[in-house]
Structures are given as structure tokens and as C-alpha cells.
Amino acid sequence: MKKQVTLLREFTKGLWETNPVFKQILGMCPTLAVTVSAINGIAMALATTFVLVFSSLLISLVRKWIPNQVRIASYIVIIATFVTIVDLVMKAQFVELSKALGPFIPLIVVNCIILGRAEAFASKNNPLRSVLDALGNGAGFLISLFVLGSVREIIGSRTIMGFQVLPNGFEPWLIMILPAGAFLTLGLMMGFANMFIERKKNLERESLIAQYKRSGREEITEEVLKEAGV
């Protein structure tokens, strides 16, 4: 019998374990294109999270009435409805941000994070779990874009959220606000994250082996390490 995941776990897994950017490598187009500044990253992530949460909720509510043969087309219609709402609100209330994000707001319709969560989760789970899953993945996306945008803005423009944080003597690296800077920053961040995870896993592995040796047990096997998750 499949073990039921707690509600808290449904939310927190999206922050890192299934983080859309760093772990699943999804939503790369907006991630690389709009993160020339922290505020752009936050705006893009909030717009995506809005669509993700409400489309997951609606898909979960109507999932039993959607024929399997037309489910993807139905999901896209639902997602497009909420994307249109976000696009119109941003054009009416946040004109500068709407211009800065350009076509990437309408392109949320084809963002693989949203369609992926709809197909993999919302279509198989109840509304509460679907909303928590969407909120967790949206928060993970927000953290990723904020960190990426902040690093690029600080080094590329000497500012963060529009406020200067590096002295005038620092010469901004123009490459950081260009597409090449986005690839470079994202690659380095993913490399450091993987290095940290691998180091932590090795320490846990060494600690477990030391415990076995102290207890006088036989040589630890790969099966035992795998069961311990290290």
C-alpha cells in the first residue's frame, strides 16, 4: 500500500527536492530570459505561481469529468484562461513590468512547469494537495528566479532591486545582463548546489560506516547504504 505523503511535505518538496529550476530543469526560457534583475524574476515567478495554483485547483476539481483523450487540450484551455487574466492585469496595473517581461507572460501557457504539474499531479490528486503542490513548486520557482536575478543584477549593474550595493569603483560585468551571463550564472549555481549535495551525502556515508565499525558489525554493503539513503 502506497504511503500517504503529509500535507506539509506536499508543499515543502517543491522548495528543493522537486525544485523546477535546479532539480527538474524546467521553465528554462523565462528563467534565462527575464532574470536580468531581481524584480523581473520576482514578477515572472509570481505570475507563473498564480497560473500554476489556480489551474491546478481547477484541473483537480474537474479531473473526473475530462475524457482522457482530450485532457491535454482541456488543460491548455484552463491554463490559457488564467494566463490571459495575468497578462491583462499586468498590462493595466504594472505597465513597466509588463513591457520588461514582454512575450514571456503570454508564453506561460506553454511553460512546462505548469503543464507538467497538471498532468503529473493535479489530474491525480484532490484539490487541497494540488494547491499545496502548486504553491510549493511556485515558491521554489520564485526562490530560483530571485537568486539568479539578484546575482546577475548585482554583478551586471551594481544594484539589487534598483538600489546600488556595489561602489562606483566596481566596473559592472556587461556579460551578466546578456544571455551568456544567464547561462553562466545558472550553470555555476547548479554546480555549487550539486557539489554541496554530494559532499553532504559523502559525510553521511562516512558517518554510517563509522557507526557500523564501532558496533563490530560485518563490513557494510552497498545494499545497506542504499537503504539508508546514502
C-alpha positions in Angstrom: 0.0 0.0 0.0 1.4 3.4 -1.0 2.4 5.6 1.9 0.4 8.9 2.1 2.5 12.0 2.0 1.8 14.6 4.6 0.3 18.0 3.6 3.4 19.8 4.8 5.5 17.5 2.7 3.4 18.3 -0.4 4.3 21.9 0.0 8.0 21.7 1.0 9.1 19.2 -1.6 8.8 21.9 -4.3 11.2 24.2 -2.5 14.2 21.9 -3.2 13.6 18.2 -3.8 11.4 18.9 -6.9 12.6 22.5 -7.5 11.5 23.3 -11.1 14.8 25.1 -12.0 17.6 23.4 -10.1 16.3 19.8 -9.8 13.9 19.4 -12.8 15.5 21.8 -15.2 12.0 23.1 -16.3 10.9 26.6 -17.3 14.3 27.5 -18.7 13.1 30.1 -21.3 11.7 32.6 -18.7 14.4 31.6 -16.2 17.2 32.6 -18.6 15.5 35.5 -20.4 13.9 37.7 -17.8 16.3 37.4 -14.8 18.4 40.5 -15.8 17.1 41.9 -12.5 15.7 40.6 -9.2 12.4 42.4 -9.6 11.9 40.9 -13.1 12.5 37.4 -11.6 10.0 38.0 -8.8 7.3 39.4 -11.1 7.7 36.4 -13.5 7.6 33.9 -10.7 4.6 35.4 -9.1 2.7 35.5 -12.4 3.6 31.8 -13.0 2.7 30.8 -9.5 -0.8 32.5 -9.9 -1.4 30.5 -13.0 0.0 27.3 -11.5 -2.1 27.4 -8.4 -5.4 28.2 -9.9 -5.0 25.9 -12.9 -4.0 23.1 -10.6 -7.1 23.8 -8.4 -9.5 23.8 -11.3 -8.0 20.8 -13.1 -8.2 18.8 -9.8 -11.8 19.8 -9.4 -12.9 18.8 -12.9 -10.4 15.9 -13.5 -13.1 13.2 -13.2 -15.3 14.8 -15.9 -12.5 15.4 -18.5 -12.2 12.5 -21.1 -8.7 11.1 -21.2 -8.5 11.6 -25.0 -8.8 15.4 -24.6 -7.2 16.0 -21.3 -4.1 17.9 -22.5 -6.2 20.2 -24.8 -8.5 20.8 -21.8 -5.6 21.6 -19.5 -4.2 24.1 -22.0 -7.6 25.9 -22.3 -7.8 26.2 -18.5 -4.1 27.4 -18.2 -4.6 29.9 -21.1 -7.6 31.4 -19.2 -5.6 32.2 -16.1 -2.6 33.4 -18.3 -5.0 35.9 -20.0 -6.1 37.2 -16.6 -2.5 37.7 -15.5 -1.5 39.3 -18.8 -4.4 41.8 -18.8 -3.9 42.7 -15.1 -0.2 43.4 -15.7 -0.8 45.5 -18.8 -3.4 47.5 -16.8 -1.7 47.9 -13.4 2.0 47.2 -13.9 2.8 48.7 -17.3 6.6 48.9 -16.9 6.9 45.3 -15.7 4.6 44.1 -18.5 6.9 45.8 -21.0 10.0 44.4 -19.3 8.7 40.8 -19.3 7.4 41.2 -22.9 6.1 38.0 -24.6 7.1 35.7 -21.6 3.9 36.4 -19.8 1.7 35.0 -22.6 4.2 32.2 -23.1 3.3 30.9 -19.6 0.7 28.9 -21.5 3.4 26.6 -22.8 5.5 26.7 -19.6 6.3 23.0 -19.0 6.3 23.5 -15.2 2.5 24.2 -15.2 1.5 21.5 -17.8 3.8 19.1 -16.0 2.2 19.6 -12.6 -1.2 19.4 -14.1 -0.5 16.1 -15.8 1.7 14.5 -13.1 -0.1 15.7 -10.0 -3.4 17.8 -10.2 -5.0 15.3 -12.5 -4.5 12.5 -9.9 -4.9 14.2 -6.6 -7.6 16.2 -4.6 -7.8 20.0 -4.7 -6.0 20.6 -1.4 -3.0 18.5 -2.2 -2.9 20.0 -5.7 -2.9 23.6 -4.4 -0.2 22.8 -1.9 1.9 21.1 -4.6 1.4 24.1 -6.8 2.3 26.6 -4.1 5.5 24.6 -3.2 6.7 24.5 -6.8 5.7 28.2 -7.3 7.8 29.1 -4.2 10.7 27.0 -5.5 10.5 28.8 -8.8 10.3 32.2 -7.0 13.4 31.5 -4.9 15.3 30.3 -8.0 14.5 33.3 -10.1 15.1 35.8 -7.3 18.5 34.4 -6.5 19.5 34.2 -10.2 18.2 37.7 -10.9 19.9 39.1 -7.8 23.3 37.7 -8.7 23.1 38.9 -12.3 21.8 42.4 -11.3 24.5 42.9 -8.6 27.4 41.9 -10.8 26.0 43.3 -14.0 24.5 46.6 -12.8 25.9 47.1 -9.2 22.3 47.2 -7.9 19.7 45.0 -6.2 16.0 45.8 -6.6 17.2 49.1 -8.1 19.4 50.1 -5.1 23.1 50.4 -5.6 25.1 47.9 -3.4 28.5 47.9 -5.1 30.8 51.0 -5.1 31.2 53.2 -8.2 34.8 51.8 -8.4 33.4 48.4 -9.4 33.1 48.0 -13.2 29.9 46.2 -14.0 30.3 42.9 -15.9 28.2 43.5 -19.0 28.1 39.8 -19.8 25.9 39.2 -16.7 22.9 41.1 -18.2 23.3 39.3 -21.5 22.0 35.8 -22.4 25.5 34.4 -21.9 25.5 35.7 -18.3 22.3 33.8 -17.6 23.7 30.5 -18.8 27.0 31.1 -16.9 25.2 32.1 -13.6 22.7 29.2 -13.7 25.4 26.7 -14.6 27.7 27.8 -11.7 24.7 27.8 -9.2 23.7 24.3 -10.2 27.3 23.2 -10.0 27.7 24.5 -6.4 24.3 23.0 -5.4 25.3 19.6 -6.7 28.7 19.8 -5.1 27.1 20.7 -1.7 24.6 17.8 -2.0 27.4 15.3 -2.9 29.6 16.5 0.0 26.7 16.1 2.4 26.0 12.6 1.1 29.6 11.6 1.4 29.7 12.8 5.1 26.5 10.8 5.9 28.0 7.8 4.2 31.3 8.0 6.2 29.3 8.5 9.4 27.2 5.4 8.8 30.3 3.3 8.0 32.0 4.5 11.2 28.9 3.6 13.3 29.0 0.1 11.8 32.6 -0.3 12.6 32.2 0.8 16.2 29.3 -1.6 16.7 31.6 -4.5 15.5 29.2 -5.5 12.6 30.3 -7.1 9.4 31.5 -4.9 6.5 28.8 -2.6 5.4 27.3 -3.5 2.0 26.0 -1.3 -0.9 22.5 -2.6 -0.1 22.7 -1.3 3.4 23.9 2.1 2.2 21.2 2.3 -0.3 18.5 1.5 2.3 20.0 4.3 4.5 19.6 6.7 1.6 23.4 7.4 1.3 
